Each structure stands twice: as structure tokens, then as C-alpha cells.
Amino acid sequence: MEQLEVLKLLVSKLEEASAHYFITGSIASSYYGIPRFTHDIDVVLTIGKKDVDEIIRLFKHDGYISREGALEALSGSGMFNFIHSKTGLKIDFWVNRGDSFTKSCFHRARKAEVTEGFWAVMASPEDVLLHKIYWSHLMTSERQIRDAQGIVAVQGSRLDVQYIEKWARVMGIEDEIKPLLSGKNLPNLT
């Protein structure tokens, strides 16, 4: 329940700022696949230097957020954090770098009803799956693979396989995607 509270706080603050964002990571893979607890919330955010002070203002009374960290994210690291003081949960803000894949993710992101009456902009299941496999490709992670398997198992034929295959080629993760799309090693949901 704490996670949902922090997610609601995040979405309300970003919507107050009219920010262009989408939720991804384990929150999104739990929404589209097999739910699991996570200690952070990943959000991709379109932000410029002129927006940093507004983001800091919105979050500073609810926990720790660093202006210097946000500025560093814009100039190099690509990510900054907010730590919610009441729960200790962390939000990872990933800066929109404007690359082709992120543009595609923003184009495909949609408002989703996370829980009754609460809506948030969520990356598409295909984009979440691609992110999970990409991160596992960079740093081998059984958890990322299980999240991706859960998305395939739950979403099944609703997934846009052509889109996934196209971006897998671009991202260099074709070998990791093929067994997933063929249904090998998927969790049994019955």
C-alpha cells in the first residue's frame, strides 16, 4: 500500500507541473505481467534546465531530492532520485534524452487505471518488455528476465510482436527476445 501512496504522490505532482512522463520499470511490468514488490518507481521524464526548480519545489517537502543531482542528470548521468521520507521508497527519474526509442515510448504510452479511480501514464507493455530485456543484457538479471516473462505470459497475443522485433534489432537484443516471444520458459499462470 505504501508503494501505491508514493505512486499517487508522484503522479499528482507531475500532473500539477503538466510534466510529460511515463511510468516504466517494475511498477509497469507488475501492471502488465506478474505483480511483485519493488523498492523503487521508475519514471521517464521530459525535463529541461528551466524545469528543475519546479520539480524540486514540488517534491522537497515530501522527502529528499537534490537540485544538483537533477542538473547532473541533465548534463550526463541521465538519472536523479527522490526518496520519500515517510516510506523510504525511491523514485528514479530518468531524463528523456530524445533518442528514437524514447520518442517511440512516449508516443505509445497511455493512461492506465492502476487501481480503481487512479490513472497514470504507463509505458506500453512492449516497451516495458524491451527495457527489461535491455537492462538484463547490460547486467545479467534473473529478476528482469522474470518480469519480461510475466509480461509475455499475461499479455500473450495482445503484444505487438513486429514492434518488439524491430526494436530488439535496433537495441541489439534479438537473441534475448527470440526465446521469450516463442513462449519458451514462460511461467505457468494456471
MARNU-774167 format. One record per atom (N, C-alpha, C): x negated, y negated, z; residue in one letter. Coordinates in steps of 0.001 Angstrom, whole numbers, plus 500000, padded with zeros to 6 digits. Each point is the difference from the previous one (the first is absolute). Last residue first. Example, Ala and Ser with C-alpha at 12.3 -4.5 7.8 and 13.67 -1.06 7.14 Angstrom:
BEGIN
487150502250507080s;499180498810500060s;500770498910500730s;499710505720499930a;500890498810500000a;499100498800500000a;
***
This chain:
BEGIN
501677520971485348t;501236500725500382t;499866500679501321t;496606497438497418l;500913499143500754l;501286500720500412l;494512500959498695n;501321500588499855n;500964499217500877n;495291498097497656p;500654500519501209p;501387500550499696p;496032500106496308l;500956499054500561l;500642500600501253l;496504501753496631n;499712499655501395n;500935498942500574n;500391500237494860k;499134500881500791k;499797499425501396k;502475498083496105g;500727500619501107g;499167500938500842g;498940496943496173s;500394501342499573s;500725500746501111s;498143495661500664l;501151499902499109l;500476501361499510l;496123499784502725l;501126499455500751l;501260499983499137l;495797501175498110p;500580501082500812p;501230499548500794p;497799496607497296k;500556501131499235k;500574501107500876k;497533496048501694i;501444499857499775i;500604501239499355i;495269499509500778e;500687500117501284e;501524499967499833e;497153499398496223d;499780501347500531d;500713500223501323d;500067495626497938e;500793501001499276e;499870501395500603e;498200495322501094i;500435501014500969i;500869501082499354i;498014495493498407g;499024501077500090g;500360501084501013g;502406495856498366m;499358499979501314m;498950501104500191m;502629499622495954v;499348498700500191v;499173499986501294v;502680503810499132r;498891499906499034r;499205498721500224r;503860500501502511a;498987500957500486a;498793499985499063a;503845497543498794w;499159499309500968w;498937500923500596w;503026501906496868k;499338498846499377k;499035499345500989k;502823503462501567e;498888500507499187e;499220498857499358e;503913498893502426i;498963500524500899i;498785500456499202i;503780498678497554y;499391498844500664y;498847500463500896y;502602503330498031q;499195499309498988q;499282498797500594q;503088502385502708v;498745500722499807v;499107499313498971v;503928498504503358d;499649499663498626d;498603500569499727d;503791501845503709l;498734499295499763l;499777499770498516l;503651502558501883r;500276498557499925r;498728499198499721r;500230504839500785s;500187499577498605s;500342498517499865s;498118501173504692g;500159500974498919g;500130499379498631g;499851498476504984q;500484499255498833q;500212500890498779q;498277501852504132v;501305499374500262v;500565499338498742v;495681502103499828a;500976500994500449a;501392499391500173a;496315497171498931v;500356500859498861v;501091500992500401v;498268497303503414i;500727499166499028i;500454500855498825i;497252502065503186g;501346499749500529g;500837499159499055g;495433500734499030q;500773501226499798q;501439499822500470q;497019496505500890a;500303500060498565a;500829501247499682a;498409499551504400d;500988498951499718d;500433500043498534d;496522502870501289r;501301500462500530r;501096498960499759r;495600498795498837i;500497501047499097i;501369500491500475i;497734496986502759q;500452499310498775q;500600501011499019q;498055501772503886r;501222499273500335r;500551499282498767r;495793502178499811e;501103500965499954e;501339499305500277e;495402497880497992s;500926499902501120s;501172500954499802s;494931497847497876t;500812501200500119t;500841499948501272t;498359495865497265m;499596500603501282m;500907501191500240m;500327497967495792l;498886499204500525l;499414500600501270l;503824501983498071h;498897500135499045h;498762499251500508h;504043499523502294s;499419501313500291s;498811500283499086s;502442496098499225w;499258499881501258w;499367501325500402w;502744500016496162y;498811499174499765y;499163499887501272y;504184502122500249i;499007500851499337i;498721499218499738i;503583497609501860k;499589501065500923k;498904500865499378k;502058496661497322h;499123499422501020h;499458501076500927h;503213501331496846l;498729499674499351l;499009499398500994l;504380500807501531l;499308501263499717l;498628499738499374l;502808496328500581v;499519500469501304v;499206501289499818v;502128498300496229d;498846499174500361d;499436500398501362d;503925502163498449e;498876500330499116e;498744499227500398e;504114499075502188p;499399501261500446p;498798500404499144p;500991494774500472s;500717501150499444s;499353501298500499s;499808495630503095a;499374500464498759a;500802501200499494a;502519496446503040m;499194501206500079m;499378500288498626m;502707496032503245v;499489500264498658v;498971501132500109v;504232499582503404a;498639499500499791a;499589500313498574a;504616499961503781w;499432500181498666w;498601499405499955w;504278501677503546f;498675499391499937f;499331500374498681f;504397501636501412g;500039498546500060g;498647499305499944g;499860505052501094e;501284499345499754e;499942498486500228e;495468501998498687t;500952500530500976t;501264499179499836t;496943499518496674v;499127500799500855v;500812500692501080v;501079498084495008e;500604499989501324e;499225500973500884e;498023497115495727a;500496501313500409a;500591499873501402a;498100496974495356k;500547499969501364k;500597501371500297k;496001499792496446r;501429499720500150r;500365499892501477r;495585500233495947a;500440499988501394a;501468499574500085a;497267500066495904r;500835501165500292r;500536500028501438r;497045496519498371h;501101500048499045h;500993501113500352h;495980499613502446f;500924498917500339f;501219500027499086f;496583503059499013c;500633500336501287c;501012498926500398c;497319499206496219s;501005501019499718s;500756500380501271s;496382497116500465k;501081499310499281k;501138500970499701k;496127501820501811t;500757499273501018t;501141499207499363t;497052502244497078f;500782500949500786f;500846499283501047f;497018497393497325s;501127500553499229s;500857500947500820s;497344496172502667d;499603501008499006d;501257500611499367d;499622496553503637g;500459499669498658g;499567500980498931g;499501499824505023r;498860499553499203r;500375499673498555r;502430500269505111n;500249500254498581n;498857499393499200n;499492501571505168v;500180498839499130v;500193500459498556v;501199502407504820w;499128500172498836w;500318498870499030w;500780501012505479f;500410499175498867f;498966500187498896f;501545502914504505d;498915499730499065d;500590499239498820d;501512500811505374i;500435499775498621i;498750499693499192i;500964502686504983k;499221499147499116k;500676499893498642k;501332501061505612l;500038500444498600l;499326498952499111l;500855499716504838g;498670500399499561g;499961500496498562g;503743498098502879t;499918501434499686t;498593500488499676t;501071495354501266k;500905500819500824k;499794501498499785k;497579496627497389s;499578500061501401s;500872500926500851s;498573500266494693h;501174499619500780h;499695500197501483h;496699498965495765i;500239501004501035i;501111499475500902i;497918499214494677f;500771499432501100f;500199501137500996f;496251499149495627n;500913500692500901n;500774499064500899n;497381500302494689f;499910499465501350f;501111500620500835f;497184500582494816m;500951500422501010m;499750499277501316m;497326499474495908g;501282500416499436g;501053500379501029g;495029498298499831s;500387501292500566s;501331500517499468s;498189495595498381g;499175501190499840g;500603501298500471g;501849495311499968s;498729499816499299s;499195501284499833s;504318499755502243l;500173499320498714l;498703499935499216l;499955501733504373a;500741500910499125a;500181499400498618a;498162497338503386e;499025500987499529e;500665500988499047e;502769496930502180l;499185499311498990l;498942500940499417l;502613501628503532a;500839499798498813a;499217499314498887a;497898500519504171g;500192501302499352g;500815499888498727g;499487496195502690e;498733500314499340e;500098501341499266e;503615498704502663r;499941499145498814r;498734500319499207r;502483503501503322s;498838499137499849s;500064499210498694s;503381502576503923i;499741499867498565i;498903498950499845i;503058502847504125y;498717499477499538y;499935500000498478y;504733499537502761g;498831500867500107g;498767499312499461g;504405498009500189d;500394501393500235d;498812500945500132d;499868495226498919h;500669500089501303h;500400501429500353h;497883498805495729k;499090499800501134k;500674500136501369k;501882500262495210f;499686501210500767f;499278499756501323f;501429496500496766l;501131500910500160l;499711501154500957l;496564496843498759r;501033499375500839r;501141500976500290r;496676501341496932i;499465499974501366i;501059499432500956i;501011499844495459i;500028501388500472i;499507500064501446i;499701495827497902e;501407500361500218e;500114501430500530e;495739498396498717d;500454499366501238d;501458500330500315d;498106501596495864v;499428500633501186v;500543499393501283v;500794498718495206d;501028500720500758d;499509500526501345d;497255497731496598k;500996499041500473k;501070500645500888k;496671502608497756k;499410499240501099k;501008499033500625k;502304504031497646g;498881499158499593g;499489499240501208g;503126504764498764i;499649498896500891i;498819499245499399i;503530504507499598t;499463498970499121t;499788498766500867t;500102505304501626l;500514498642500113l;499325499095498978l;501020505413501952v;499262499248498990v;500680498643499908v;499774503753504171v;500803499113499165v;499067499298499021v;500355504198504084d;499258499430498874d;500945499180499139d;499633501820505366i;500920499702498912i;499172499328498920i;498771503555504424d;499906498728499291d;501065499891498923d;499246503823502900h;499653498901500902h;499887498662499286h;503191504634499104t;498754499354499611t;499759498828500941t;503318504846499231f;499631498818500752f;498676499458499477f;503535502670496833r;498983500259501017r;499691498692500700r;503622502511495925p;499652498996501018p;498896500484500942p;500823501291494779i;500179500626501303i;499542499018501075i;501346497838495458g;499591501397500146g;500342500552501365g;500809495411498521y;500256500778498782y;499733501491500154y;499313496946503674y;501308499643499456y;500354500902498809y;495725500319501920s;501002500586500899s;501417499707499497s;496414498025497754s;500013501442499707s;500974500727500920s;499418495357500699a;500672500264498722a;500023501495499679a;497671498668503829i;501406499621500187i;500776500331498731i;495341500572499912s;500721501083500672s;501455499659500296s;497794497070496150g;499370500815501031g;500936501033500606g;501755495207498130t;499417501191499399t;499454500875501131t;503261495233498775i;499516500957500996i;499482501221499247i;500236494763498080f;500647501306500026f;499318500872501045f;500677494283498282y;499359501117500686y;500656501320499617y;499972494219499770h;500108501063499003h;499211501187500564h;502425495779502859a;498788500658499497a;500347501117499023a;502477496414502824s;500277500294498582s;498788500642499329s;500629498951504776a;499000499275499210a;500240500135498497a;502797502289503015e;500086498601500431e;499041499140499182e;499806504619499445e;501146499432499292e;500227498548500400e;496621502393502184l;499642499839498587l;501144499398499207l;500774501015504547k;499014498920499881k;499645499755498530k;502882503612501028s;500669498724500272s;499039498822499838s;498270504391499535v;500868499639498878v;500676498653500254v;497318501773503495l;499213499722498805l;500878499485498866l;502145501573503888l;499316498727500250l;499218499567498763l;501934504243499894k;501031498954499893k;499403498616500228k;497183503679500666l;500326499875498577l;501056498909499782l;498940501129504383v;498895499249499402v;500246499814498502v;503108502635502359e;500043498619500507e;498921499140499337e;500015504615499117l;501095499331499300l;500114498539500452l;496931502735502234q;499563499781498629q;501055499226499209q;500993501474504366e;499108498844500009e;499565499639498584e;502530503927500730m;500804498807500000m;499145498732500000m;
***
